[in-house]
Amino acid sequence: MTLLDQTVATLGDLISFPSVSSDSNIHVIGYLARRMEDMGARIEVMHDESGTKANLVATFGPEGDGGLMLCGHTDVVPVADQPWTHDPFEMVERDGLLYGRGTCDMKGFIAACVEAAPMLAEQVKNRPLHFVFTHDEEVGCLGAQALVALLKKRKMRPALAIIGEPTEMRVIEGHKGCYEYYTEFTGLEGHGSAPDRGVNAVEFASRYVARLLDLKDQLKARTPPGSRFDPPWTTINVGALTGGHAHNVIPARAEIAWEMRPVVTGDADFVKADLEAYVADVLLPAMRAVDPEAGIVTRTVAEVPGLEPMDTNAARDLCCTLTGANGTHIVPFGTEAGLFQSLGIDAVVCGPGSIQQAHMADEFISRAQLGLCLDMLTRLGARL
């Protein structure tokens, strides 16, 4: 059986674990831990507080700082209400395409890492090689955040990180951050005929949305010179506004789901500072003039920093050498790479499959893309 055939078989195993972010990933982590331990890796399984989620770190070579980290997330997005033509958790191959939830995002990269691991382990000499498989990337990069916090505490870090998100094996050196929030408004219910006696949570939420839209326009003027992103400025999106239940009742509760995708972290600080001042100086005084118990609370879902293009990035340069790429790219979607970069790790995104198939019904990856990924890992072995 060829290395590619072995990778396809392992990918089929991985797809059979329905590791949707809302559910546990323990079974797929257990499978990967057993496979890597059998190859001689040092295994560390890091559980979250619930005990139902875990990261896996499998290390070859010496202990200590430095070395390379190959990283992929084990969670996948839901399949509910999608028009799949077959069981999404049973991989199907047709005409060189491998269908199943997570094939490209991003269990294809993980399968390639597992099958390339014995070859890479043989080449490791004086620097550690880490295989890192995380939980809950799709819902805020929670596993990667926990890992970064642990590495900070231990005062150790790899030197380089390759995150194998689906890029069609293009070398990605930059992407925006992803900051997601819920802002909840608590007012005072009353009869619609006496609006001054209540605190209309929907109205105040609407004023907050108007402020977000104003900031959205202001951010265009803050576009960094030479920004390569599309669009080149930090964006804001209001995804949902919910509240109220009848046309003649003053609604006491409302909630906004919104996000921003910063080009630079300074833009995120600008937006948050403006909103905090607007709430404290304008909205809350008006609400509490009627009801002292009225409130506005923002809950952070995730604040994942972007991957900033750097003049010096050894991981980018390594990937360009391994893939033969003549240039690098910027993408709009987020990954765990910015978190690792925030730790001082040179990070790059490069992996098999297309983001156009990610999260879609009948998600797929091609054998050809897996082959290109294995080629990159084989060349990496020669350099280790």
C-alpha positions in Angstrom: 0.0 0.0 0.0 1.4 3.4 -1.0 1.8 6.3 1.5 -1.1 8.0 -0.2 -3.3 4.9 0.1 -2.4 4.7 3.8 -3.3 8.4 4.3 -6.7 7.8 2.6 -7.4 4.9 4.9 -6.5 6.9 8.0 -8.6 9.8 6.7 -11.5 7.4 6.5 -11.0 6.4 10.2 -10.9 10.1 11.2 -14.1 10.9 9.3 -15.9 8.1 11.2 -15.5 10.1 14.4 -18.3 12.7 14.4 -16.3 15.3 16.3 -18.7 18.2 15.8 -17.7 21.2 18.0 -20.8 20.9 20.1 -19.9 17.3 21.0 -16.9 15.6 22.5 -13.7 15.0 20.5 -12.3 12.5 23.1 -12.7 9.5 20.8 -10.8 11.0 17.9 -8.1 12.2 20.2 -7.8 8.8 21.7 -7.4 7.2 18.3 -4.7 9.7 17.3 -2.9 9.3 20.7 -2.7 5.5 20.2 -1.4 5.8 16.7 1.3 8.3 17.6 2.3 6.5 20.8 2.8 3.3 18.8 5.2 5.2 16.6 7.3 6.2 19.7 6.0 9.7 20.3 5.8 11.2 23.8 2.1 11.8 24.3 0.4 14.5 26.3 -3.4 14.7 26.3 -4.7 18.0 27.7 -8.4 18.0 28.8 -10.5 21.0 29.2 -12.4 21.7 32.4 -15.4 19.6 31.2 -13.3 16.6 30.5 -15.1 16.1 27.2 -12.6 18.0 25.0 -8.9 17.6 24.7 -5.8 18.7 22.8 -3.1 16.2 21.9 0.6 17.0 21.7 2.8 14.2 20.3 6.5 14.9 20.3 9.5 13.3 18.7 13.1 14.3 19.3 14.6 16.0 22.3 12.7 18.0 25.0 12.9 21.8 25.3 12.4 24.9 23.3 12.6 25.4 19.6 11.8 22.9 16.8 8.7 22.7 14.6 5.0 22.3 15.3 2.5 20.8 12.8 -1.0 21.7 13.9 -4.5 20.8 12.9 -7.9 21.0 14.6 -10.0 17.9 15.2 -13.4 19.5 15.5 -15.8 19.9 12.5 -18.9 22.0 11.8 -22.4 20.6 12.1 -24.2 18.8 9.2 -27.7 19.5 10.4 -30.1 20.8 7.7 -27.4 20.3 5.0 -28.4 18.3 1.8 -25.8 15.6 2.0 -26.1 12.8 -0.5 -24.6 10.2 1.8 -23.7 9.7 5.5 -21.3 12.6 6.2 -19.4 10.6 8.7 -18.6 7.7 6.4 -16.0 8.7 3.8 -17.0 8.0 0.2 -14.6 8.1 -2.8 -15.7 9.1 -6.3 -13.4 9.9 -9.2 -10.4 10.7 -7.0 -12.5 12.9 -4.6 -12.9 11.9 -0.9 -16.2 13.0 0.5 -17.1 13.4 4.2 -17.4 16.0 6.9 -13.9 17.2 7.8 -12.1 15.8 4.8 -10.7 19.1 3.8 -11.3 21.1 7.0 -9.1 19.7 8.3 -8.7 16.0 8.9 -7.0 15.5 5.5 -3.9 17.3 6.9 -4.1 15.4 10.1 -4.2 12.1 8.3 -1.2 13.1 6.2 0.7 14.1 9.4 0.0 10.7 11.0 1.2 8.7 8.0 4.3 10.9 7.5 5.1 10.8 11.2 7.3 7.6 11.1 9.5 9.0 8.3 9.7 12.4 10.0 10.6 10.8 13.4 13.5 9.0 11.8 15.0 12.3 10.6 14.6 14.3 13.9 17.9 15.0 15.5 18.6 18.0 17.7 15.3 19.8 17.7 11.8 18.7 18.8 9.0 17.9 16.4 5.5 18.4 17.7 2.3 17.2 16.2 -0.5 19.2 17.8 -4.2 18.3 17.3 -6.6 20.7 19.0 -10.3 21.0 19.9 -12.9 23.6 19.2 -11.2 25.7 16.5 -14.6 26.2 14.8 -16.1 27.9 17.9 -13.3 30.3 18.9 -10.0 28.4 18.8 -10.6 27.3 22.4 -8.1 24.4 22.3 -5.4 26.6 20.8 -6.0 29.3 23.4 -5.6 26.8 26.2 -2.4 25.4 24.6 -0.9 28.9 24.2 -1.7 29.7 27.9 0.0 26.4 29.0 3.1 27.1 26.9 3.3 30.6 28.4 3.1 29.1 31.9 5.8 26.5 31.0 7.9 29.3 29.4 8.6 27.1 26.4 7.6 27.3 22.8 8.4 25.8 19.4 10.3 28.1 17.0 8.0 27.4 13.9 4.4 26.4 13.4 2.7 25.1 10.2 -1.1 25.2 10.5 -2.5 22.8 7.8 -5.8 24.6 7.1 -7.1 24.1 3.5 -5.2 26.5 1.3 -4.7 24.2 -1.8 -1.1 24.0 -0.6 -0.6 27.8 -1.1 1.5 29.5 1.5 -0.5 31.9 3.6 1.4 34.4 5.6 -1.5 36.6 6.8 -5.2 36.7 7.7 -7.5 38.9 9.7 -8.4 38.3 13.3 -11.9 37.2 14.4 -13.5 38.8 17.4 -17.1 37.6 18.2 -19.5 39.0 20.8 -23.0 38.9 22.2 -24.3 42.2 23.7 -27.4 41.8 25.9 -29.8 44.6 26.8 -32.0 44.4 29.9 -34.8 47.0 30.1 -38.2 47.3 31.7 -41.3 45.7 30.3 -44.5 47.8 29.9 -47.5 48.5 27.8 -46.8 49.9 24.3 -49.2 52.8 24.9 -46.9 54.2 27.6 -43.4 54.0 26.2 -41.9 56.5 28.7 -42.7 54.2 31.6 -40.6 51.3 30.2 -37.1 50.8 29.0 -37.3 49.4 25.4 -34.4 47.0 25.1 -34.9 46.6 21.4 -34.7 50.4 20.9 -31.4 50.7 22.8 -30.0 47.6 21.0 -30.9 49.4 17.7 -29.0 52.5 18.9 -26.0 50.2 19.6 -26.3 48.7 16.2 -26.3 52.3 14.7 -23.1 53.0 16.6 -21.5 49.8 15.2 -22.5 50.9 11.7 -20.9 54.3 12.3 -17.7 52.6 13.5 -17.9 50.4 10.4 -17.5 53.4 8.2 -14.8 55.0 10.4 -12.7 51.9 10.1 -12.4 52.4 6.4 -10.5 55.6 7.1 -8.1 53.6 9.3 -7.0 51.3 6.5 -3.3 50.6 7.0 -1.1 51.8 4.1 -0.3 48.9 1.8 -2.9 46.6 3.3 -3.1 43.4 1.3 -6.4 42.2 2.7 -9.7 42.2 0.8 -11.3 44.4 1.9 -8.2 46.2 3.2 -9.8 47.6 6.3 -11.2 46.1 9.6 -14.8 45.0 9.1 -17.8 44.8 11.4 -20.8 42.6 10.9 -24.1 42.5 12.8 -25.3 38.9 12.5 -28.5 39.0 14.5 -30.7 41.3 16.6 -33.3 39.4 18.7 -35.8 40.7 21.2 -39.5 41.3 22.0 -42.5 39.2 21.4 -45.5 41.4 20.6 -46.2 44.7 18.8 -47.9 46.3 21.9 -45.4 45.3 24.6 -42.3 47.2 25.5 -39.5 44.5 25.2 -37.4 44.1 28.4 -34.7 42.0 26.7 -32.7 42.1 23.4 -29.5 40.7 22.2 -27.1 41.5 19.4 -24.7 38.9 17.9 -21.9 40.8 16.1 -18.3 40.4 15.1 -15.3 42.3 13.8 -12.3 41.2 11.8 -9.4 43.4 12.6 -6.6 44.1 10.2 -4.5 45.2 13.2 -5.2 44.8 17.0 -5.3 48.6 17.4 -8.5 48.7 15.4 -10.1 46.3 17.9 -9.0 48.4 20.8 -10.4 51.5 19.0 -13.9 49.9 18.5 -14.1 48.5 22.1 -13.1 51.7 23.7 -15.6 53.7 21.6 -18.4 51.3 22.5 -17.6 51.3 26.2 -17.7 55.1 26.3 -21.0 55.2 24.3 -22.6 52.7 26.7 -21.3 54.4 29.9 -21.9 58.0 28.8 -25.1 57.8 26.6 -27.1 54.5 26.7 -26.9 53.4 30.3 -27.7 56.9 31.8 -30.8 57.1 29.5 -31.9 53.6 30.5 -31.3 53.9 34.2 -33.1 57.3 34.4 -36.2 55.1 34.1 -35.1 51.9 35.7 -31.9 51.7 37.8 -31.7 48.0 37.2 -31.4 48.3 33.4 -28.1 47.1 32.0 -26.0 46.3 29.0 -23.5 43.4 29.1 -21.2 42.2 26.4 -20.1 38.6 26.4 -17.0 37.7 24.5 -17.3 34.5 22.4 -13.7 34.7 21.1 -11.0 37.2 20.4 -8.6 35.4 18.0 -5.8 37.6 16.7 -5.0 37.6 13.1 -1.8 36.4 11.5 0.2 39.5 10.7 2.5 39.4 7.7 6.1 39.8 9.0 9.3 40.8 7.2 11.0 37.9 8.9 9.1 34.6 9.1 11.1 31.4 9.1 8.0 29.2 8.9 6.8 31.1 5.7 10.3 30.7 4.2 10.4 27.0 5.0 7.0 26.4 3.4 8.0 28.3 0.3 11.0 26.1 0.0 9.1 22.9 0.6 6.3 23.6 -1.8 8.3 25.5 -4.4 6.0 28.5 -4.1 7.2 31.7 -5.7 5.0 33.9 -3.6 2.7 34.0 -0.6 -1.0 35.0 -0.1 -3.4 36.7 2.3 -6.8 35.1 3.1 -10.0 36.4 4.8 -10.7 33.4 6.9 -9.3 32.9 10.4 -7.1 30.2 11.8 -5.2 29.3 15.0 -2.0 30.8 13.5 -2.4 34.2 15.0 -2.5 32.7 18.5 0.8 31.0 18.0 2.3 34.1 16.5 1.3 36.0 19.6 3.5 33.7 21.5 6.5 34.6 19.4 6.3 31.6 17.1 6.9 32.1 13.4 3.7 30.8 11.9 2.3 30.0 8.5 -0.8 28.4 7.1 -0.5 25.8 4.4 -2.5 22.6 3.9 -4.4 20.4 1.4 -7.9 21.0 0.1 -9.9 24.2 -0.7 -11.7 26.5 1.7 -14.5 26.5 -0.9 -15.4 23.0 0.1 -15.1 23.6 3.9 -18.4 23.7 5.8 -20.4 22.7 2.8 -22.6 19.7 2.2 -20.7 16.9 0.4 -17.4 18.4 1.6 -14.5 16.8 -0.2 -10.7 16.7 -0.7 -8.9 15.3 -3.7 -6.3 12.5 -3.6 -4.1 14.9 -5.6 -4.2 17.5 -2.8 -3.3 14.9 -0.2 -0.4 13.8 -2.5 0.9 17.3 -2.6 0.7 17.6 1.2 2.6 14.3 1.5 5.2 15.6 -0.9 5.7 18.7 1.3 6.1 16.5 4.4 8.5 14.2 2.7 10.7 17.2 1.7 10.4 18.4 5.3 11.8 15.1 6.5 14.9 15.6 4.3 15.5 19.0 5.9 15.0 17.8 9.5 
